[in-house]
């Protein structure tokens, strides 16, 4: 029997890398880790490469990786939800035009990543995540390919987390909520079987448990019949004091907010430390692009 392919999933952000080693075809998580960096691994690809090289060397993994997938934080680019009229024939060109018309800058300075929902064949809407062309080109450069860490898949964190939610928990008509809370930016989104349907954002200088609760309450106002169960991931999910205060505030408002520490349809490697699992959901979700 042929061995299952192992994918290295990486989530980049301003002050660290979240890493996941996954066999995506059989939904098996082998290892996760959260590694701090001394600089911004998004804008300086040499930091990304250096940290991964050190991490893989220390874990003796270089010969085991078949592909690499990278998730980048949507807050470092531009994100748009685009509704697609039924009469549109060339959906990608329509989305490109809509994106270029909606931003106050030159669209040619960005590279778009487009995810169509509920499917690429019959799209009703699209999530557009655009990153600086300079940043994207650095992750696709020949120099990075020589290092062995050029990603085969690059997608925004919100999109990979939606995919993970769908693959792990399943999605129906009622919205489910994911809260991704990092030290410098917070996003909450609601998804159902048709794709992401709402998003709320909170910049770093506004972050507090009460402010996070406010954006969750704001989002749920649009879905009064939805079960108020929030899957909480990201860096702040591992800060016990923050997570506890947020859970207590949520309970008083009828919202259950718990760190996302289980993946229903995934298996986890035995005798392995998964204490950082909730921090690494974006990295795990990225690996689904390798299937």
Backbone torsions as a table, in degrees:
resi	resn	phi	psi	omega
1	UNK	NA	133.4	-178.9
2	UNK	-68.4	144.3	179.2
3	UNK	-71.0	146.3	177.2
4	UNK	-73.3	144.2	179.7
5	UNK	-72.8	138.7	179.0
6	UNK	-105.7	127.5	-179.8
7	UNK	-111.4	138.3	173.9
8	UNK	-96.4	114.8	177.1
9	UNK	-99.7	134.9	-177.6
10	UNK	-132.9	130.5	170.5
11	UNK	-109.2	121.4	179.7
12	UNK	-92.2	148.0	167.7
13	UNK	-153.2	-170.7	-171.1
14	UNK	-68.3	-24.9	-172.7
15	UNK	-135.4	19.7	178.5
16	UNK	175.4	175.1	174.5
17	UNK	-121.1	138.0	169.9
18	UNK	-105.7	131.5	-170.0
19	UNK	-127.3	139.7	176.6
20	UNK	-140.4	133.4	175.2
21	UNK	-106.1	117.6	-168.2
22	UNK	-138.3	143.3	165.0
23	UNK	-97.8	91.6	-169.3
24	UNK	-67.0	-30.2	-177.3
25	UNK	-65.9	-33.4	177.4
26	UNK	-108.8	11.9	174.8
27	UNK	52.8	55.0	-179.3
28	UNK	-122.3	122.4	-180.0
29	UNK	-95.6	121.7	-175.7
30	UNK	-90.8	-41.6	-174.0
31	UNK	-161.1	146.2	172.0
32	UNK	-133.9	157.1	178.1
33	UNK	-160.4	154.1	173.8
34	UNK	-123.9	118.0	-172.3
35	UNK	-118.4	118.3	176.4
36	UNK	-70.1	152.2	176.9
37	UNK	-125.8	162.2	-178.8
38	UNK	-89.9	2.7	179.4
39	UNK	-159.5	-175.8	-175.6
40	UNK	-83.0	109.7	-176.7
41	UNK	-76.0	-7.0	176.5
42	UNK	-82.3	-49.0	-176.1
43	UNK	-84.7	-14.7	179.2
44	UNK	-128.1	96.3	-173.8
45	UNK	-67.0	-18.9	178.2
46	UNK	-67.6	-30.8	176.2
47	UNK	-67.4	-47.2	176.5
48	UNK	-54.5	-49.1	-177.7
49	UNK	-65.0	-45.1	-177.7
50	UNK	-63.5	-44.1	-178.9
51	UNK	-66.3	-43.6	179.1
52	UNK	-63.5	-41.4	179.8
53	UNK	-60.8	-44.9	179.4
54	UNK	-64.7	-43.5	-178.2
55	UNK	-64.8	-45.0	-178.4
56	UNK	-68.8	-36.4	177.6
57	UNK	-64.7	-43.3	-178.3
58	UNK	-68.8	-23.3	178.9
59	UNK	-104.2	5.0	177.0
60	UNK	53.2	57.6	-172.2
61	UNK	-119.1	-5.1	-171.4
62	UNK	-53.2	-40.2	-174.7
63	UNK	-82.0	-4.8	-173.3
64	UNK	-101.2	-10.8	-173.5
65	UNK	-89.7	127.4	178.2
66	UNK	-97.9	-24.4	179.8
67	UNK	-160.6	161.6	179.9
68	UNK	-127.6	135.2	178.0
69	UNK	-125.6	136.6	-176.3
70	UNK	-122.2	132.0	171.5
71	UNK	-107.0	132.7	177.0
72	UNK	-113.8	150.7	-178.3
73	UNK	-71.3	129.8	-178.8
74	UNK	-59.1	-25.3	-178.5
75	UNK	-67.1	-16.7	178.8
76	UNK	-91.0	5.9	177.4
77	UNK	-137.9	-147.2	177.7
78	UNK	-125.1	131.9	179.4
79	UNK	-121.8	139.0	177.7
80	UNK	-139.3	142.1	167.1
81	UNK	-97.6	129.9	-177.9
82	UNK	-124.3	120.8	173.2
83	UNK	-81.6	138.2	-175.0
84	UNK	-111.6	114.7	178.1
85	UNK	-60.4	148.0	-176.9
86	UNK	-61.1	-30.1	-175.3
87	UNK	-79.5	-8.0	-178.8
88	UNK	-69.9	129.7	179.8
89	UNK	-96.4	-44.9	179.2
90	UNK	-100.2	90.2	-171.4
91	UNK	-67.8	-37.1	-178.1
92	UNK	-66.1	-44.2	178.5
93	UNK	-63.3	-36.7	178.7
94	UNK	-65.1	-45.3	179.7
95	UNK	-63.8	-40.2	178.6
96	UNK	-61.8	-44.0	178.6
97	UNK	-64.3	-44.2	-179.2
98	UNK	-62.8	-41.0	179.2
99	UNK	-64.4	-48.0	-178.4
100	UNK	-62.0	-31.9	-178.6
101	UNK	-77.5	-18.8	-171.4
102	UNK	-98.7	-6.8	-177.0
103	UNK	-109.5	152.7	-178.3
104	UNK	-98.1	42.3	179.1
105	UNK	-155.0	178.7	-176.4
106	UNK	-79.6	117.0	-177.5
107	UNK	-63.1	-25.4	-178.6
108	UNK	-70.0	-12.0	177.1
109	UNK	-82.0	-2.9	-175.9
110	UNK	-124.3	154.5	170.3
111	UNK	-114.9	131.3	-174.8
112	UNK	-93.1	143.8	166.8
113	UNK	-117.4	120.7	-174.1
114	UNK	-117.4	128.4	174.8
115	UNK	-117.5	122.8	-178.0
116	UNK	-96.2	140.7	-179.6
117	UNK	-133.4	148.5	-1.7
118	UNK	-74.0	-13.1	175.4
119	UNK	-154.9	160.2	179.7
120	UNK	-68.1	-27.7	-178.5
121	UNK	-78.2	-33.1	179.9
122	UNK	-131.4	67.8	-175.3
123	UNK	-76.3	136.9	173.2
124	UNK	-107.3	-24.0	178.0
125	UNK	-155.2	169.4	178.8
126	UNK	-141.4	146.2	170.2
127	UNK	-104.1	121.2	179.6
128	UNK	-107.1	121.4	175.0
129	UNK	-119.1	116.0	-176.2
130	UNK	-114.0	131.9	177.0
131	UNK	-115.2	156.7	175.2
132	UNK	-50.9	132.8	179.2
133	UNK	-57.3	-37.3	179.8
134	UNK	-61.8	-42.8	-179.6
135	UNK	-67.0	-47.4	-178.8
136	UNK	-62.2	-43.4	-179.9
137	UNK	-62.3	-33.4	179.3
138	UNK	-66.6	-33.2	177.5
139	UNK	-77.8	-14.4	178.9
140	UNK	-109.9	13.8	-173.6
141	UNK	-75.1	156.7	176.6
142	UNK	-63.7	-34.3	179.2
143	UNK	-62.0	-43.0	179.4
144	UNK	-70.6	-32.8	177.3
145	UNK	-63.1	-38.1	178.5
146	UNK	-63.4	-31.6	-180.0
147	UNK	-75.3	-16.2	-179.5
148	UNK	89.5	7.6	-175.3
149	UNK	-117.7	20.3	175.8
150	UNK	-71.8	125.9	-177.8
151	UNK	-75.3	145.8	173.6
152	UNK	-91.7	-9.2	-176.8
153	UNK	-146.1	129.5	-177.6
154	UNK	-135.9	121.4	-174.3
155	UNK	-151.3	156.1	179.0
156	UNK	-70.0	148.7	-176.7
157	UNK	-58.0	-39.7	-178.3
158	UNK	-62.6	-39.6	-179.6
159	UNK	-68.0	-42.4	-178.8
160	UNK	-70.5	-32.0	177.8
161	UNK	-70.9	-35.6	173.6
162	UNK	-60.7	-45.8	179.2
163	UNK	-60.8	-40.8	179.4
164	UNK	-65.8	-42.4	178.4
165	UNK	-59.6	-44.0	-179.7
166	UNK	-65.8	-44.3	-177.7
167	UNK	-71.8	-31.9	-176.1
168	UNK	-88.6	-44.7	-171.6
169	UNK	-108.8	-22.3	-173.5
170	UNK	81.5	149.5	-178.9
171	UNK	-128.9	137.3	177.2
172	UNK	-123.2	-149.9	-177.4
173	UNK	-75.6	-28.5	-179.0
174	UNK	-86.4	137.9	-177.6
175	UNK	-66.9	144.2	169.7
176	UNK	-117.0	147.5	-172.4
177	UNK	-113.8	135.7	171.6
178	UNK	-119.9	129.4	175.2
179	UNK	-108.4	118.0	176.2
180	UNK	-109.8	110.1	-173.8
181	UNK	-118.6	109.1	174.8
182	UNK	-107.4	169.8	-176.5
183	UNK	-58.6	-33.3	-172.1
184	UNK	-113.3	-1.9	179.3
185	UNK	-166.5	146.8	179.7
186	UNK	-130.7	137.3	173.2
187	UNK	-133.6	144.5	173.1
188	UNK	-129.1	135.6	177.5
189	UNK	-138.3	154.3	-180.0
190	UNK	-117.4	131.4	-178.5
191	UNK	-130.1	148.4	166.9
192	UNK	-135.1	-164.4	-174.1
193	UNK	-63.1	-17.9	179.2
194	UNK	-90.2	-5.4	179.1
195	UNK	119.8	-173.5	174.7
196	UNK	-62.1	132.3	-175.0
197	UNK	-121.6	-8.8	176.4
198	UNK	-161.1	152.3	179.1
199	UNK	-146.2	144.9	173.8
200	UNK	-131.8	141.4	-175.5
201	UNK	-125.8	151.6	179.5
202	UNK	-144.0	115.4	-179.3
203	UNK	-73.4	165.2	-172.1
204	UNK	-59.0	-36.3	-176.4
205	UNK	-76.3	-2.4	179.5
206	UNK	-112.3	3.3	-170.4
207	UNK	-75.0	126.6	171.1
208	UNK	-161.8	159.6	178.4
209	UNK	-56.5	-40.1	-178.8
210	UNK	-68.3	-37.0	178.3
211	UNK	-68.2	-37.0	176.7
212	UNK	-64.4	-43.4	178.5
213	UNK	-60.0	-38.5	-179.4
214	UNK	-61.3	-41.5	-179.2
215	UNK	-72.2	-30.3	176.2
216	UNK	-68.0	-44.0	178.4
217	UNK	-62.3	-39.2	178.6
218	UNK	-62.3	-42.9	179.7
219	UNK	-66.0	-42.2	-178.2
220	UNK	-69.5	-18.0	176.0
221	UNK	-59.7	-28.5	178.9
222	UNK	-82.6	-9.8	-178.2
223	UNK	-134.6	67.7	-172.7
224	UNK	-63.0	-21.9	-177.8
225	UNK	-94.3	-4.4	-177.3
226	UNK	-73.0	146.6	172.6
227	UNK	-68.8	130.8	-174.5
228	UNK	-90.7	67.4	177.1
229	UNK	-116.4	117.2	-174.3
230	UNK	-107.3	127.5	174.2
231	UNK	-89.6	114.1	-170.1
232	UNK	-102.7	117.6	178.7
233	UNK	-134.5	178.7	-178.5
234	UNK	100.5	179.8	-173.2
235	UNK	-59.2	-41.1	-175.5
236	UNK	-73.1	-15.4	176.7
237	UNK	-67.0	-19.4	179.8
238	UNK	-95.0	-3.2	176.0
239	UNK	-90.8	103.4	-170.0
240	UNK	-56.3	-43.0	-177.4
241	UNK	-65.0	-45.3	179.9
242	UNK	-63.8	-47.5	-177.3
243	UNK	-62.8	-39.6	-179.3
244	UNK	-67.2	-44.9	179.7
245	UNK	-63.8	-40.8	179.9
246	UNK	-65.6	-41.1	178.5
247	UNK	-63.2	-40.6	179.3
248	UNK	-65.6	-43.7	178.3
249	UNK	-64.0	-40.4	179.5
250	UNK	-64.2	-41.3	-179.5
251	UNK	-60.0	-37.1	179.2
252	UNK	-67.6	-21.9	179.7
253	UNK	-104.3	7.7	178.7
254	UNK	78.5	21.7	179.5
255	UNK	-117.6	122.5	177.8
256	UNK	-87.7	118.8	-177.7
257	UNK	-123.3	108.0	-178.0
258	UNK	-131.5	142.1	176.1
259	UNK	-53.9	139.0	-177.9
260	UNK	-81.1	95.4	-173.7
261	UNK	-117.9	6.4	179.1
262	UNK	-136.4	143.4	176.0
263	UNK	-123.6	103.7	-167.7
264	UNK	-55.6	-40.7	-173.9
265	UNK	-102.7	12.5	177.6
266	UNK	-110.4	151.0	171.0
267	UNK	-105.3	153.7	179.5
268	UNK	-117.1	140.5	178.8
269	UNK	-57.0	135.6	-179.4
270	UNK	-72.0	151.1	176.0
271	UNK	58.0	36.6	179.8
272	UNK	-125.2	146.3	-178.8
273	UNK	-80.0	115.1	177.9
274	UNK	-115.8	29.7	179.7
275	UNK	-65.2	-21.2	179.8
276	UNK	-98.4	15.0	-174.0
277	UNK	-56.9	-45.8	-176.2
278	UNK	-66.1	-23.4	177.0
279	UNK	-77.4	-20.9	-168.2
280	UNK	-109.5	16.0	-177.6
281	UNK	-62.4	-36.2	177.9
282	UNK	-63.3	-39.3	178.7
283	UNK	-67.4	-39.9	177.3
284	UNK	-64.8	-45.3	179.5
285	UNK	-60.9	-34.6	179.5
286	UNK	-60.0	-35.2	-175.8
287	UNK	-66.7	-18.0	178.8
288	UNK	-66.8	-19.8	175.4
289	UNK	-73.1	-9.0	-179.1
290	UNK	-90.2	-5.9	-178.9
291	UNK	-71.2	NA	NA
